[in-house]
Every structure is written in structure tokens, then in C-alpha cells.
């Protein structure tokens, strides 16, 4: 099991099984974000998409969501 010192919770927790994105951003998340925090982000992301009526086909919308 992959353990990380979670950036959100400030403690060592179970990490993701693999980086969620390619490249340095994915590696940073893999190394510093717990599985629990990532799951919470995915739920929050859904809320942002639905409430903000974000069109993921639009590059600017994807960029904004990525910055969140």
C-alpha cells in the first residue's frame, strides 16, 4: 500500500494507486494527496461542474477547473 503525507490532512494516509494525470502535476498529486482527499476533490469537482454548468469541451473551462 502506497502511503503519503497528505497535503490536506497533514498526516500520513493511504495514497492513490497511480498518478491521476500524466506529467508533473499527476506525480505531485500521487506523492502528496491521500486517496481520501482525492475522493473528496472528485466529489467537489462534480459539484463545480454541475452548479457552474461547466462545459468540459471548452478549453478555458477545463483550465479554470484544473486551477481549482
Phi and psi restraints in degrees (value plus and minus 20) as a CYANA .aco file:
   2 UNK   PHI    -104.2   -64.2
   2 UNK   PSI     101.8   141.8
   3 UNK   PHI    -128.5   -88.5
   3 UNK   PSI     124.6   164.6
   4 UNK   PHI    -155.8  -115.8
   4 UNK   PSI     135.9   175.9
   5 UNK   PHI    -107.9   -67.9
   5 UNK   PSI      84.4   124.4
   6 UNK   PHI     -89.4   -49.4
   6 UNK   PSI     106.5   146.5
   7 UNK   PHI     -80.7   -40.7
   7 UNK   PSI     -57.0   -17.0
   8 UNK   PHI     -98.1   -58.1
   8 UNK   PSI     -65.5   -25.5
   9 UNK   PHI    -114.5   -74.5
   9 UNK   PSI     -34.3     5.7
  10 UNK   PHI      46.5    86.5
  10 UNK   PSI      10.3    50.3
  11 UNK   PHI    -169.3  -129.3
  11 UNK   PSI     144.2   184.2
  12 UNK   PHI     -98.9   -58.9
  12 UNK   PSI     103.3   143.3
  13 UNK   PHI    -158.4  -118.4
  13 UNK   PSI     151.1   191.1
  14 UNK   PHI     -85.0   -45.0
  14 UNK   PSI     113.0   153.0
  15 UNK   PHI    -115.5   -75.5
  15 UNK   PSI     159.2   199.2
  16 UNK   PHI     -89.9   -49.9
  16 UNK   PSI     139.7   179.7
  17 UNK   PHI     -97.7   -57.7
  17 UNK   PSI     -47.9    -7.9
  18 UNK   PHI    -176.8  -136.8
  18 UNK   PSI     140.5   180.5
  19 UNK   PHI     -80.1   -40.1
  19 UNK   PSI     118.0   158.0
  20 UNK   PHI     -96.8   -56.8
  20 UNK   PSI     -37.9     2.1
  21 UNK   PHI    -156.0  -116.0
  21 UNK   PSI     136.6   176.6
  22 UNK   PHI     -95.2   -55.2
  22 UNK   PSI     140.0   180.0
  23 UNK   PHI      66.3   106.3
  23 UNK   PSI    -188.3  -148.3
  24 UNK   PHI     -87.1   -47.1
  24 UNK   PSI     -54.7   -14.7
  25 UNK   PHI     -83.5   -43.5
  25 UNK   PSI     -65.0   -25.0
  26 UNK   PHI     -82.8   -42.8
  26 UNK   PSI     -60.3   -20.3
  27 UNK   PHI     -86.0   -46.0
  27 UNK   PSI     -59.4   -19.4
  28 UNK   PHI     -82.2   -42.2
  28 UNK   PSI     -65.1   -25.1
  29 UNK   PHI     -83.1   -43.1
  29 UNK   PSI     -65.2   -25.2
  30 UNK   PHI     -78.7   -38.7
  30 UNK   PSI     -59.1   -19.1
  31 UNK   PHI    -104.7   -64.7
  31 UNK   PSI     -39.2     0.8
  32 UNK   PHI    -151.3  -111.3
  32 UNK   PSI     -19.7    20.3
  33 UNK   PHI    -145.2  -105.2
  33 UNK   PSI     108.9   148.9
  34 UNK   PHI     -95.0   -55.0
  34 UNK   PSI     142.4   182.4
  35 UNK   PHI     -79.7   -39.7
  35 UNK   PSI     -59.8   -19.8
  36 UNK   PHI     -82.2   -42.2
  36 UNK   PSI     -67.3   -27.3
  37 UNK   PHI     -86.1   -46.1
  37 UNK   PSI     -57.8   -17.8
  38 UNK   PHI     -86.2   -46.2
  38 UNK   PSI     -60.5   -20.5
  39 UNK   PHI     -82.3   -42.3
  39 UNK   PSI     -61.0   -21.0
  40 UNK   PHI     -84.5   -44.5
  40 UNK   PSI     -58.5   -18.5
  41 UNK   PHI     -83.6   -43.6
  41 UNK   PSI     -62.1   -22.1
  42 UNK   PHI     -80.6   -40.6
  42 UNK   PSI     -60.3   -20.3
  43 UNK   PHI     -86.2   -46.2
  43 UNK   PSI     -62.1   -22.1
  44 UNK   PHI     -85.0   -45.0
  44 UNK   PSI     -59.5   -19.5
  45 UNK   PHI     -80.3   -40.3
  45 UNK   PSI     -62.0   -22.0
  46 UNK   PHI     -79.5   -39.5
  46 UNK   PSI     -62.9   -22.9
  47 UNK   PHI     -82.7   -42.7
  47 UNK   PSI     -64.7   -24.7
  48 UNK   PHI     -80.3   -40.3
  48 UNK   PSI     -62.9   -22.9
  49 UNK   PHI     -85.0   -45.0
  49 UNK   PSI     -66.5   -26.5
  50 UNK   PHI     -90.5   -50.5
  50 UNK   PSI     -68.2   -28.2
  51 UNK   PHI     -91.1   -51.1
  51 UNK   PSI     -54.9   -14.9
  52 UNK   PHI    -109.3   -69.3
  52 UNK   PSI     -20.2    19.8
  53 UNK   PHI      28.6    68.6
  53 UNK   PSI      30.5    70.5
  54 UNK   PHI     -93.5   -53.5
  54 UNK   PSI     111.4   151.4
  55 UNK   PHI    -117.5   -77.5
  55 UNK   PSI      86.6   126.6
  56 UNK   PHI     -90.8   -50.8
  56 UNK   PSI     -29.1    10.9
  57 UNK   PHI     -98.0   -58.0
  57 UNK   PSI     -36.9     3.1
  58 UNK   PHI    -108.5   -68.5
  58 UNK   PSI     105.1   145.1
  59 UNK   PHI     -79.1   -39.1
  59 UNK   PSI     -63.5   -23.5
  60 UNK   PHI     -83.7   -43.7
  60 UNK   PSI     -56.9   -16.9
  61 UNK   PHI     -86.3   -46.3
  61 UNK   PSI     -62.5   -22.5
  62 UNK   PHI     -84.3   -44.3
  62 UNK   PSI     -60.1   -20.1
  63 UNK   PHI     -82.2   -42.2
  63 UNK   PSI     -65.9   -25.9
  64 UNK   PHI     -80.3   -40.3
  64 UNK   PSI     -66.0   -26.0
  65 UNK   PHI     -83.2   -43.2
  65 UNK   PSI     -60.3   -20.3
  66 UNK   PHI     -83.0   -43.0
  66 UNK   PSI     -54.0   -14.0
  67 UNK   PHI     -92.7   -52.7
  67 UNK   PSI     -43.0    -3.0
